[in-house]
Amino acid sequence: PGGGTRVTYEVRAVPRNLIGTIAIPFQIKLMSGPKFRAAFRKYDELASQGVNPSLSDSTTTLPEFDQRRLNDLGERLLKESVQLQANDASAVVERLINFLRTADDFAVARIRPYQLADTWRTSRRLVLETCLRATRAGLLDLRWDLLCPMCRGAHDAGSSLKDVPGNIHCATCRVDISANFDQFVELTFKPNAGVRQVELDNFCIGSPQ
């Protein structure tokens, strides 16, 4: 009656031998199960607060040098926005700077401008243009990702379209991917190494949990 969503999470496993027959129920019930329950409850808590878990801020603190450079480059972008006489652009720049300052590594390691725009409820084109101007200012680096059509995992294909290979092998799915530019190539951004050091980790479709 009060609203909400009931989540049913199923895990199916086929043992190869007697050891698996004994170990799998133990693993799922006593080890994996509690971890998944804790993760779902945390997401429920964040959702009840109106927070997007994948884009939530964290207590990440940056080194002093990085903070200073981030502020300087942010001021440069804000001045450009004022010169363009675009109030909305200035607001997006401020949100982007705050996002780079406070979001966790997983969120900033692969910034998808359209996802940010939808979360911020603002123009997709404006957020994309802001990210591109941030690249020119040295705040962000852009790259082209080749997506696996099965797990949607991203494989770094370089900073130029000419660097995108014709095909790539996804070790997770054990398949070869052809570079279909309409469906499997995506432009993403990450902080410039001089602003913030982040490590990009690849996870299966099951997520970091």
Residue frames as a rotation matrix with the C-alpha (Angstrom) as fourth column:
PRO 1
0.550 0.835 0.000 0.00
0.835 -0.550 0.000 0.00
0.000 0.000 -1.000 0.00
GLY 2
0.624 -0.364 -0.692 2.84
0.087 -0.848 0.523 2.42
-0.777 -0.386 -0.497 0.70
GLY 3
0.809 -0.347 -0.474 4.52
-0.569 -0.261 -0.780 1.75
0.146 0.901 -0.409 -2.63
GLY 4
0.062 -0.877 0.476 7.84
-0.718 0.292 0.632 0.07
-0.693 -0.381 -0.612 -3.25
THR 5
0.329 -0.076 -0.941 9.28
-0.821 0.469 -0.325 -2.81
0.466 0.880 0.092 -5.23
ARG 6
0.657 -0.146 0.740 9.76
-0.377 0.786 0.490 -6.46
-0.653 -0.601 0.461 -4.37
VAL 7
0.139 -0.730 -0.669 13.02
-0.973 0.027 -0.231 -7.87
0.187 0.683 -0.706 -5.74
THR 8
0.844 0.041 0.535 13.54
-0.169 0.967 0.192 -11.56
-0.509 -0.252 0.823 -6.39
TYR 9
0.182 -0.877 -0.445 17.14
-0.983 -0.159 -0.090 -12.53
0.008 0.454 -0.891 -7.11
GLU 10
0.924 0.196 0.330 17.84
-0.200 0.980 -0.023 -16.04
-0.327 -0.045 0.944 -8.38
VAL 11
-0.098 -0.965 -0.244 21.14
-0.975 0.044 0.220 -17.86
-0.202 0.259 -0.945 -8.74
ARG 12
0.920 0.369 0.129 21.30
-0.326 0.907 -0.267 -21.15
-0.216 0.203 0.955 -10.62
ALA 13
-0.063 -0.992 -0.109 24.39
-0.991 0.049 0.127 -23.33
-0.121 0.116 -0.986 -10.58
VAL 14
0.901 0.262 -0.346 25.14
-0.336 0.925 -0.174 -26.79
0.275 0.273 0.922 -11.93
PRO 15
0.409 -0.792 0.453 27.90
-0.630 0.114 0.768 -28.65
-0.660 -0.600 -0.452 -10.04
ARG 16
0.180 -0.461 -0.869 30.56
-0.879 0.321 -0.353 -30.50
0.442 0.827 -0.347 -12.01
ASN 17
-0.383 -0.402 -0.832 31.29
0.024 0.896 -0.444 -33.02
0.924 -0.190 -0.333 -9.28
LEU 18
0.264 0.493 -0.829 30.53
0.781 0.395 0.484 -34.07
0.566 -0.775 -0.281 -5.70
ILE 19
-0.582 -0.546 -0.602 32.62
0.792 -0.548 -0.268 -31.24
-0.184 -0.633 0.752 -4.26
GLY 20
-0.915 0.275 0.296 30.53
-0.101 -0.865 0.491 -28.72
0.392 0.419 0.819 -6.17
THR 21
-0.038 0.954 -0.298 27.32
0.272 0.297 0.915 -30.35
0.961 -0.047 -0.271 -4.97
ILE 22
0.200 0.037 -0.979 28.41
0.973 0.106 0.203 -29.77
0.111 -0.994 -0.015 -1.38
ALA 23
-0.628 -0.649 -0.430 30.13
0.712 -0.702 0.019 -26.40
-0.314 -0.294 0.903 -1.81
ILE 24
-0.706 0.327 0.629 27.61
0.317 -0.647 0.693 -24.51
0.633 0.689 0.353 -3.97
PRO 25
0.403 0.913 -0.068 24.72
0.504 -0.159 0.849 -24.40
0.764 -0.376 -0.524 -1.44
PHE 26
0.283 -0.404 -0.870 27.18
0.915 -0.156 0.371 -23.42
-0.286 -0.901 0.326 1.30
GLN 27
-0.747 -0.647 0.151 28.68
0.655 -0.680 0.328 -20.67
-0.110 0.344 0.933 -0.86
ILE 28
-0.475 0.626 0.619 25.34
0.280 -0.559 0.781 -19.20
0.834 0.544 0.090 -1.94
LYS 29
0.505 0.811 -0.296 23.52
0.514 -0.007 0.858 -19.43
0.693 -0.586 -0.420 1.40
LEU 30
0.633 -0.264 -0.728 26.26
0.729 -0.115 0.675 -18.43
-0.262 -0.958 0.120 3.83
MET 31
-0.373 -0.881 -0.292 28.60
0.662 -0.473 0.582 -16.24
-0.650 0.024 0.759 1.76
SER 32
-0.870 0.010 0.493 27.08
0.420 -0.509 0.751 -14.79
0.258 0.861 0.439 -1.41
GLY 33
0.008 1.000 0.014 23.51
0.812 -0.015 0.583 -14.44
0.583 0.007 -0.812 -0.12
PRO 34
0.394 0.143 -0.908 24.24
0.808 -0.525 0.268 -12.08
-0.438 -0.839 -0.323 2.79
LYS 35
-0.642 -0.701 -0.312 26.46
0.432 -0.666 0.608 -9.90
-0.634 0.256 0.730 0.57
PHE 36
-0.734 0.443 0.515 23.76
0.457 -0.240 0.857 -9.50
0.503 0.864 -0.026 -2.06
ARG 37
0.291 0.886 -0.360 21.12
0.894 -0.117 0.433 -8.77
0.342 -0.448 -0.826 0.60
ALA 38
0.044 -0.370 -0.928 23.34
0.693 -0.658 0.296 -6.08
-0.720 -0.656 0.227 2.11
ALA 39
-0.905 -0.415 0.098 23.91
0.338 -0.557 0.759 -4.52
-0.260 0.720 0.644 -1.32
PHE 40
-0.387 0.841 0.378 20.19
0.625 -0.062 0.778 -4.49
0.678 0.537 -0.502 -2.18
ARG 41
0.426 0.554 -0.715 19.31
0.904 -0.287 0.317 -2.94
-0.029 -0.781 -0.623 1.17
LYS 42
-0.382 -0.637 -0.669 21.94
0.519 -0.747 0.415 -0.25
-0.765 -0.189 0.616 0.65
TYR 43
-0.920 0.096 0.381 20.52
0.322 -0.372 0.871 0.54
0.226 0.923 0.312 -2.79
ASP 44
0.039 0.996 -0.084 17.04
0.823 0.016 0.568 0.65
0.567 -0.091 -0.819 -1.26
GLU 45
0.206 -0.047 -0.977 18.27
0.815 -0.544 0.198 3.11
-0.542 -0.837 -0.074 1.34
LEU 46
-0.784 -0.559 -0.269 19.84
0.293 -0.716 0.634 5.34
-0.547 0.418 0.725 -1.32
ALA 47
-0.694 0.579 0.427 16.74
0.486 -0.060 0.872 5.14
0.530 0.813 -0.240 -3.53
SER 48
0.259 0.830 -0.493 14.50
0.947 -0.118 0.299 6.16
0.190 -0.544 -0.817 -0.62
GLN 49
0.030 -0.347 -0.937 16.69
0.512 -0.800 0.313 9.26
-0.859 -0.489 0.154 -0.28
GLY 50
0.908 0.391 -0.150 16.32
0.058 -0.471 -0.880 10.05
-0.415 0.790 -0.451 -3.98
VAL 51
0.110 -0.954 -0.280 19.95
-0.721 -0.270 0.638 9.23
-0.684 0.132 -0.717 -4.77
ASN 52
0.826 0.025 -0.564 21.10
-0.476 0.567 -0.672 7.45
0.303 0.824 0.480 -7.94
PRO 53
0.801 -0.515 0.307 23.43
0.017 0.532 0.847 4.73
-0.599 -0.673 0.434 -6.57
SER 54
0.453 -0.658 0.602 25.59
0.885 0.415 -0.212 4.62
-0.110 0.628 0.770 -9.71
LEU 55
0.068 -0.402 0.913 26.18
0.492 -0.783 -0.381 8.38
0.868 0.475 0.145 -9.64
SER 56
0.892 0.384 -0.238 26.11
0.376 -0.340 0.862 9.08
0.250 -0.859 -0.447 -5.92
ASP 57
0.370 -0.766 0.525 28.65
-0.574 -0.633 -0.519 11.32
0.731 -0.109 -0.674 -4.24
SER 58
0.590 -0.257 -0.766 31.12
0.620 0.752 0.225 9.79
0.518 -0.607 0.603 -1.81
THR 59
0.921 -0.300 -0.249 33.65
0.024 -0.592 0.805 11.00
-0.389 -0.748 -0.538 0.72
THR 60
0.447 -0.790 0.421 36.47
0.884 0.316 -0.345 10.85
0.140 0.526 0.839 -1.82
THR 61
0.767 -0.297 -0.568 39.16
-0.026 -0.900 0.436 13.42
-0.641 -0.319 -0.698 -1.05
LEU 62
0.806 -0.488 0.336 41.64
0.436 0.105 -0.894 14.57
0.401 0.866 0.297 -3.67
PRO 63
-0.060 -0.902 -0.427 45.26
0.985 -0.122 0.119 15.60
-0.160 -0.414 0.896 -3.08
GLU 64
0.182 0.119 -0.976 45.88
0.327 -0.943 -0.054 19.32
-0.927 -0.310 -0.211 -2.65
PHE 65
-0.763 -0.539 -0.357 47.50
-0.156 -0.382 0.911 19.70
-0.627 0.750 0.208 -6.08
ASP 66
-0.766 0.531 0.362 44.61
0.620 0.465 0.632 18.01
0.167 0.708 -0.686 -7.80
GLN 67
0.157 0.859 -0.488 42.08
0.897 -0.331 -0.292 20.18
-0.412 -0.392 -0.822 -5.97
ARG 68
-0.093 -0.272 -0.958 43.87
0.012 -0.962 0.272 23.33
-0.996 0.013 0.093 -7.03
ARG 69
-0.957 -0.280 -0.078 44.11
-0.086 0.016 0.996 22.25
-0.278 0.960 -0.040 -10.66
LEU 70
-0.469 0.863 0.190 40.47
0.880 0.439 0.178 21.16
0.070 0.250 -0.966 -10.66
ASN 71
0.259 0.571 -0.779 39.42
0.636 -0.708 -0.307 24.57
-0.727 -0.416 -0.547 -9.33
ASP 72
-0.431 -0.517 -0.740 41.57
-0.191 -0.749 0.634 26.46
-0.882 0.415 0.225 -11.85
LEU 73
-0.989 0.060 0.134 40.29
0.146 0.323 0.935 24.53
0.013 0.945 -0.328 -14.84
GLY 74
-0.206 0.972 -0.115 36.74
0.971 0.188 -0.150 24.79
-0.124 -0.142 -0.982 -13.54
GLU 75
0.087 0.180 -0.980 37.06
0.264 -0.953 -0.151 28.58
-0.961 -0.245 -0.130 -13.32
ARG 76
-0.817 -0.439 -0.375 38.30
-0.252 -0.313 0.915 28.66
-0.519 0.842 0.145 -16.92
LEU 77
-0.770 0.593 0.236 35.28
0.603 0.553 0.575 26.66
0.210 0.584 -0.784 -18.09
LEU 78
0.072 0.820 -0.567 32.93
0.871 -0.328 -0.365 28.92
-0.485 -0.468 -0.738 -16.13
LYS 79
-0.281 -0.244 -0.928 34.44
-0.108 -0.953 0.283 32.02
-0.954 0.180 0.242 -17.77
GLU 80
-0.998 -0.056 0.010 33.89
-0.001 0.189 0.982 30.43
-0.057 0.980 -0.189 -21.20
SER 81
-0.395 0.919 -0.007 30.26
0.916 0.395 0.066 29.79
0.063 0.020 -0.998 -20.28
VAL 82
0.109 0.389 -0.915 29.80
0.478 -0.827 -0.295 33.43
-0.871 -0.405 -0.276 -19.25
GLN 83
-0.657 -0.422 -0.625 31.34
-0.322 -0.592 0.739 34.58
-0.682 0.687 0.253 -22.54
LEU 84
-0.923 0.366 0.115 28.91
0.304 0.516 0.801 32.30
0.234 0.775 -0.587 -24.36
GLN 85
-0.657 0.695 0.292 26.12
-0.750 -0.643 -0.155 33.97
0.080 -0.321 0.944 -22.37
ALA 86
-0.047 0.597 -0.801 24.75
-0.215 0.777 0.592 30.57
0.976 0.200 0.091 -21.48
ASN 87
-0.061 0.092 0.994 23.44
-0.978 -0.206 -0.041 30.43
0.201 -0.974 0.103 -17.92
ASP 88
0.891 0.435 0.134 22.49
-0.451 0.883 0.128 26.78
-0.063 -0.175 0.983 -18.25
ALA 89
0.545 -0.765 -0.344 26.03
0.120 0.477 -0.871 25.99
0.830 0.433 0.352 -19.41
SER 90
-0.296 -0.651 0.699 27.48
-0.626 -0.420 -0.657 27.59
0.722 -0.632 -0.283 -16.28
ALA 91
0.331 0.518 0.789 25.21
-0.931 0.314 0.185 25.48
-0.152 -0.796 0.586 -14.09
VAL 92
0.973 0.000 -0.231 26.27
-0.072 0.949 -0.306 22.30
0.220 0.315 0.923 -15.92
VAL 93
0.121 -0.992 0.021 29.95
-0.118 -0.035 -0.992 23.23
0.986 0.117 -0.121 -15.52
GLU 94
-0.230 -0.164 0.959 29.47
-0.922 -0.279 -0.268 23.68
0.311 -0.946 -0.087 -11.78
ARG 95
0.705 0.548 0.450 27.73
-0.659 0.741 0.128 20.31
-0.263 -0.387 0.884 -11.51
LEU 96
0.795 -0.475 -0.379 30.46
0.052 0.675 -0.736 18.63
0.605 0.566 0.561 -13.55
ILE 97
-0.177 -0.897 0.405 33.20
-0.452 -0.292 -0.843 20.09
0.874 -0.332 -0.353 -11.34
ASN 98
-0.018 0.248 0.969 31.40
-0.996 0.076 -0.038 18.97
-0.083 -0.966 0.246 -8.20
PHE 99
0.924 0.377 -0.059 30.86
-0.381 0.908 -0.172 15.53
-0.011 0.182 0.983 -9.73
LEU 100
0.443 -0.842 -0.308 34.57
0.038 0.361 -0.932 15.15
0.896 0.401 0.192 -10.50
ARG 101
-0.321 -0.584 0.746 35.42
-0.677 -0.410 -0.612 16.32
0.663 -0.701 -0.263 -6.99
THR 102
-0.268 0.322 0.908 33.07
-0.934 0.144 -0.326 14.12
-0.236 -0.936 0.262 -4.99
ALA 103
0.724 0.628 -0.286 31.94
-0.681 0.717 -0.149 11.05
0.112 0.302 0.947 -6.98
ASP 104
0.439 -0.567 0.697 33.65
-0.244 0.671 0.700 7.72
-0.865 -0.477 0.157 -6.43
ASP 105
-0.537 -0.806 -0.247 36.20
-0.488 0.059 0.871 6.22
-0.688 0.588 -0.425 -8.80
PHE 106
-0.582 0.350 0.734 33.71
0.583 0.808 0.077 3.80
-0.567 0.473 -0.674 -10.35
ALA 107
0.497 0.859 -0.125 31.41
0.571 -0.432 -0.698 6.70
-0.654 0.276 -0.705 -11.36
VAL 108
0.616 -0.270 -0.740 34.08
-0.456 -0.888 -0.056 8.98
-0.642 0.372 -0.670 -12.85
ALA 109
-0.363 -0.835 0.413 36.20
-0.092 0.473 0.876 6.30
-0.927 0.280 -0.249 -14.54
ARG 110
-0.814 0.177 0.554 33.70
0.581 0.272 0.767 6.09
-0.015 0.946 -0.324 -17.41
ILE 111
-0.501 0.609 -0.615 31.59
-0.035 -0.724 -0.689 9.24
-0.865 -0.324 0.384 -17.69
ARG 112
-0.568 0.446 0.691 28.68
0.823 0.282 0.494 8.89
0.025 0.849 -0.527 -20.10
PRO 113
-0.998 0.056 -0.033 27.38
-0.054 -0.995 -0.079 12.41
-0.038 -0.078 0.996 -20.87
TYR 114
-0.382 0.921 -0.074 23.85
-0.349 -0.070 0.935 11.34
0.856 0.383 0.348 -21.81
GLN 115
0.007 0.339 -0.941 23.52
0.732 0.639 0.236 9.38
0.681 -0.691 -0.243 -18.58
LEU 116
-0.756 -0.327 -0.567 24.65
0.631 -0.592 -0.500 12.46
-0.172 -0.736 0.655 -16.62
ALA 117
-0.891 0.435 0.130 22.20
-0.327 -0.814 0.480 14.66
0.314 0.385 0.868 -18.52
ASP 118
-0.082 0.910 -0.405 19.29
0.022 0.408 0.913 12.35
0.996 0.066 -0.054 -17.78
THR 119
-0.133 -0.033 -0.991 20.25
0.935 0.327 -0.136 12.16
0.328 -0.945 -0.012 -14.11
TRP 120
-0.818 -0.258 -0.515 20.58
0.440 -0.857 -0.268 15.93
-0.372 -0.446 0.814 -13.89
ARG 121
0.181 0.960 0.212 17.43
0.851 -0.045 -0.523 16.40
-0.493 0.275 -0.826 -15.97
THR 122
0.187 -0.196 -0.963 19.07
-0.310 -0.942 0.131 18.77
-0.932 0.274 -0.237 -18.37
SER 123
0.771 0.168 -0.614 19.91
-0.619 -0.029 -0.785 18.93
-0.149 0.985 0.082 -22.09
ARG 124
0.708 -0.520 0.477 21.93
0.460 0.853 0.247 16.00
-0.535 0.044 0.844 -23.41
ARG 125
0.569 -0.489 0.661 23.55
0.616 -0.279 -0.737 18.21
0.545 0.826 0.142 -26.05
LEU 126
0.692 -0.278 0.666 24.55
-0.468 -0.875 0.121 20.77
0.549 -0.396 -0.736 -23.40
VAL 127
0.733 -0.431 0.526 26.21
-0.357 0.414 0.837 18.17
-0.579 -0.802 0.150 -21.18
LEU 128
0.623 -0.514 0.590 28.00
0.735 0.643 -0.216 16.63
-0.268 0.568 0.778 -24.16
GLU 129
0.590 -0.393 0.706 29.26
0.285 -0.716 -0.637 20.05
0.755 0.577 -0.310 -25.32
THR 130
0.756 -0.297 0.583 30.42
-0.642 -0.510 0.573 20.83
0.127 -0.808 -0.576 -21.76
CYS 131
0.697 -0.507 0.508 32.36
0.117 0.778 0.617 17.57
-0.708 -0.370 0.602 -21.60
LEU 132
0.558 -0.491 0.669 33.97
0.810 0.150 -0.566 18.30
0.178 0.858 0.482 -24.98
ARG 133
0.613 -0.336 0.715 34.97
-0.191 -0.941 -0.279 21.81
0.767 0.035 -0.641 -23.85
ALA 134
0.791 -0.327 0.517 36.33
-0.520 0.086 0.850 20.27
-0.322 -0.941 -0.102 -20.63
THR 135
0.673 -0.565 0.477 38.47
0.637 0.770 0.013 18.00
-0.375 0.296 0.879 -22.80
ARG 136
0.486 -0.465 0.740 39.90
0.508 -0.538 -0.672 20.99
0.711 0.703 -0.026 -24.63
ALA 137
0.644 -0.189 0.741 40.60
-0.555 -0.782 0.283 22.68
0.526 -0.594 -0.609 -21.29
GLY 138
-0.396 -0.858 -0.328 42.52
-0.386 0.480 -0.788 19.66
0.833 -0.185 -0.521 -19.99
LEU 139
-0.260 0.395 0.881 39.93
-0.959 0.004 -0.285 18.70
-0.117 -0.919 0.378 -17.39
LEU 140
0.529 0.501 0.685 38.68
-0.356 0.864 -0.356 15.51
-0.771 -0.055 0.635 -19.09
ASP 141
-0.758 -0.613 -0.221 40.05
-0.506 0.340 0.793 12.97
-0.411 0.713 -0.568 -21.55
LEU 142
0.383 0.903 -0.196 37.76
-0.844 0.256 -0.471 11.45
-0.375 0.346 0.860 -24.16
ARG 143
-0.796 -0.581 0.168 37.93
-0.446 0.752 0.486 7.93
-0.409 0.312 -0.858 -25.49
TRP 144
0.021 0.758 -0.652 35.97
-0.924 0.263 0.276 5.61
0.381 0.597 0.706 -27.71
ASP 145
-0.461 -0.083 0.883 34.74
-0.604 0.759 -0.244 2.40
-0.650 -0.646 -0.400 -26.12
LEU 146
-0.486 0.313 -0.816 33.91
-0.605 0.554 0.572 -0.75
0.631 0.772 -0.079 -28.04
LEU 147
-0.160 0.551 0.819 31.01
-0.937 0.178 -0.302 -2.47
-0.312 -0.815 0.488 -26.25
CYS 148
-0.996 -0.070 0.058 30.51
-0.057 0.977 0.204 -6.20
-0.071 0.200 -0.977 -26.08
PRO 149
-0.451 0.886 -0.104 26.99
-0.603 -0.217 0.767 -6.91
0.657 0.409 0.633 -27.43
MET 150
0.000 0.452 -0.892 26.46
0.355 0.834 0.422 -9.62
0.935 -0.317 -0.160 -24.79
CYS 151
-0.003 -0.056 -0.998 27.71
0.998 0.062 -0.007 -8.24
0.062 -0.996 0.056 -21.45
ARG 152
0.820 0.286 0.496 27.86
0.360 -0.931 -0.059 -4.56
0.444 0.227 -0.867 -22.54
GLY 153
0.498 -0.740 -0.453 31.34
0.559 -0.125 0.820 -4.42
-0.663 -0.661 0.351 -21.08
ALA 154
0.964 -0.145 -0.221 33.51
-0.249 -0.781 -0.572 -1.62
-0.090 0.607 -0.790 -22.46
HIS 155
0.375 -0.895 0.239 36.87
0.845 0.437 0.308 -2.20
-0.380 0.087 0.921 -24.11
ASP 156
0.378 -0.288 -0.880 39.03
-0.085 -0.957 0.277 0.92
-0.922 -0.030 -0.386 -24.44
ALA 157
0.548 -0.100 0.831 39.54
0.794 0.376 -0.478 1.57
-0.265 0.921 0.285 -28.14
GLY 158
-0.482 -0.854 0.196 41.62
0.876 -0.467 0.120 4.75
-0.011 0.229 0.973 -27.89
SER 159
-0.266 0.297 -0.917 41.10
0.341 -0.861 -0.377 8.50
-0.902 -0.413 0.128 -28.10
SER 160
-0.490 0.091 -0.867 40.49
-0.748 -0.555 0.364 8.61
-0.448 0.827 0.340 -31.85
LEU 161
0.584 0.798 0.149 38.04
-0.562 0.531 -0.634 6.81
-0.585 0.287 0.758 -34.08
LYS 162
0.470 -0.472 -0.746 40.91
-0.715 0.292 -0.635 5.76
0.517 0.832 -0.200 -36.32
ASP 163
-0.613 -0.730 0.301 42.26
-0.758 0.436 -0.485 3.78
0.223 -0.526 -0.821 -33.34
VAL 164
0.181 0.752 0.634 39.07
-0.784 0.499 -0.369 1.71
-0.594 -0.430 0.680 -33.01
PRO 165
-0.821 -0.546 0.166 39.97
-0.354 0.716 0.601 -1.81
-0.447 0.435 -0.781 -34.18
GLY 166
-0.491 0.633 -0.598 37.80
-0.683 0.146 0.715 -3.68
0.540 0.760 0.361 -36.62
ASN 167
0.558 0.656 -0.509 37.14
-0.100 0.662 0.743 -6.35
0.824 -0.364 0.435 -34.02
ILE 168
-0.360 -0.614 0.702 38.06
-0.818 -0.154 -0.554 -7.20
0.449 -0.774 -0.447 -30.46
HIS 169
-0.277 0.208 -0.938 37.88
0.225 0.963 0.147 -10.25
0.934 -0.170 -0.314 -28.22
CYS 170
0.226 0.416 0.881 35.78
-0.828 -0.394 0.399 -10.16
0.513 -0.819 0.255 -25.03
ALA 171
-0.721 -0.606 -0.336 37.51
-0.330 0.727 -0.602 -12.45
0.609 -0.323 -0.724 -22.55
THR 172
-0.657 0.528 0.538 34.48
-0.601 0.063 -0.797 -12.46
-0.454 -0.847 0.276 -20.24
CYS 173
0.408 0.913 -0.009 32.03
-0.667 0.291 -0.686 -13.72
-0.624 0.286 0.728 -22.87
ARG 174
-0.383 -0.666 0.640 34.68
0.059 0.674 0.736 -15.48
-0.922 0.320 -0.219 -24.97
VAL 175
0.549 0.554 0.626 33.38
0.711 0.084 -0.698 -13.94
-0.439 0.828 -0.348 -28.17
ASP 176
-0.688 -0.699 0.196 34.86
0.681 -0.527 0.509 -11.81
-0.252 0.483 0.838 -30.96
ILE 177
0.267 0.777 -0.570 33.22
0.483 -0.619 -0.619 -8.40
-0.834 -0.110 -0.541 -31.45
SER 178
-0.280 -0.263 0.923 32.92
0.934 -0.297 0.199 -6.57
0.222 0.918 0.328 -34.76
ALA 179
-0.762 -0.105 -0.639 32.99
0.361 -0.888 -0.284 -2.78
-0.538 -0.447 0.715 -34.58
ASN 180
-0.111 0.818 0.564 29.43
0.906 -0.150 0.396 -1.82
0.409 0.555 -0.724 -35.50
PHE 181
-0.898 -0.407 0.170 29.63
0.318 -0.864 -0.390 1.95
0.305 -0.296 0.905 -35.06
ASP 182
-0.282 0.873 0.397 25.86
-0.364 -0.480 0.798 2.39
0.888 0.080 0.453 -34.80
GLN 183
0.683 0.695 -0.223 25.43
-0.163 0.442 0.882 -0.03
0.712 -0.566 0.415 -31.90
PHE 184
0.762 -0.379 -0.525 28.69
0.620 0.660 0.424 -0.95
0.186 -0.648 0.738 -30.21
VAL 185
-0.386 -0.903 0.188 30.90
0.782 -0.428 -0.452 2.17
0.489 -0.028 0.872 -30.21
GLU 186
0.722 0.666 -0.187 30.39
0.637 -0.534 0.556 4.77
0.271 -0.521 -0.810 -27.49
LEU 187
-0.115 -0.710 0.695 32.09
0.134 -0.704 -0.697 8.06
0.984 0.013 0.177 -26.61
THR 188
0.757 0.295 -0.583 32.95
0.597 0.051 0.801 8.36
0.265 -0.954 -0.138 -22.90
PHE 189
0.325 -0.625 0.710 35.10
-0.327 -0.779 -0.535 10.62
0.888 -0.059 -0.457 -20.73
LYS 190
0.570 -0.193 -0.799 37.31
0.781 0.428 0.454 10.33
0.254 -0.883 0.395 -17.66
PRO 191
0.926 -0.237 -0.294 39.25
-0.063 -0.864 0.499 12.88
-0.372 -0.444 -0.815 -15.57
ASN 192
0.579 -0.813 -0.058 42.59
-0.276 -0.129 -0.952 13.97
0.767 0.568 -0.299 -16.94
ALA 193
0.388 -0.482 -0.786 45.41
0.724 0.687 -0.064 12.30
0.570 -0.544 0.615 -15.01
GLY 194
-0.664 -0.673 0.326 46.66
0.364 -0.672 -0.645 15.72
0.653 -0.309 0.691 -13.91
VAL 195
-0.221 0.692 0.687 43.33
-0.690 -0.609 0.392 16.37
0.690 -0.387 0.612 -12.20
ARG 196
0.265 0.364 0.893 42.45
-0.883 0.463 0.073 13.01
-0.387 -0.808 0.444 -10.69
GLN 197
-0.728 -0.562 -0.392 43.96
-0.656 0.736 0.164 9.56
0.197 0.377 -0.905 -10.91
VAL 198
0.273 0.828 0.490 41.39
-0.824 0.464 -0.324 6.80
-0.496 -0.316 0.809 -11.43
GLU 199
-0.861 -0.479 0.170 41.70
-0.357 0.808 0.468 3.15
-0.361 0.343 -0.867 -12.27
LEU 200
-0.003 0.871 -0.491 39.20
-0.998 0.032 0.061 1.70
0.069 0.490 0.869 -14.74
ASP 201
-0.763 -0.179 0.621 38.09
-0.331 0.934 -0.137 -1.79
-0.555 -0.310 -0.772 -13.74
ASN 202
-0.452 0.621 -0.640 36.00
-0.701 0.197 0.686 -4.10
0.552 0.758 0.347 -15.91
PHE 203
-0.609 0.358 0.708 33.21
-0.485 0.538 -0.689 -6.11
-0.627 -0.763 -0.154 -14.35
CYS 204
-0.899 0.393 0.192 30.90
0.422 0.666 0.615 -8.75
0.114 0.634 -0.765 -15.72
ILE 205
-0.382 0.833 0.399 27.19
-0.046 -0.449 0.893 -8.06
0.923 0.323 0.210 -16.18
GLY 206
0.234 0.450 -0.862 26.78
0.789 0.430 0.439 -9.05
0.568 -0.783 -0.254 -12.53
SER 207
0.722 -0.003 0.691 28.28
-0.173 -0.969 0.177 -5.65
0.669 -0.248 -0.700 -11.51
PRO 208
-0.268 -0.920 0.285 31.00
-0.540 -0.102 -0.836 -5.03
0.798 -0.378 -0.469 -8.87
GLN 209
0.289 0.423 0.859 28.87
-0.955 0.186 0.230 -6.75
-0.063 -0.887 0.458 -6.21
